[in-house]
Amino acid sequence: MNFEVVHVSRGDIRLKSGDKLVRVLGEALIASAPTEPSYVIYLNSMNNWELASDVALTETEKQEVISAIRKHFQDRGSVVEFE
């Protein structure tokens, strides 16, 4: 699967893969230095697809979501932290 970040708000990030959507909870932070995180992702919030909430994400899909989020922030010169 190929995930793309389609929306970032101060409380969540939405990603899309084909016609499927995933919502990951997190928090925007005010970084006081370029090496500090500007966003924190709550890994325990990444469980199910958004529209088919009874369908769980596989471990592979979770890792792909993490990679897509990491790339999104790196491309913008920001740091993201995963908890």
PyMOL commands that set and color helices and strands:
alter all, ss='L'
color gray80, all
select helices_A, chain A and resi 43-45+59-75
alter helices_A, ss='H'
color red, helices_A
select strands_A, chain A and resi 4-8+12-17+20-28+39-41+80-82
alter strands_A, ss='S'
color yellow, strands_A
deselect
rebuild
show_as cartoon
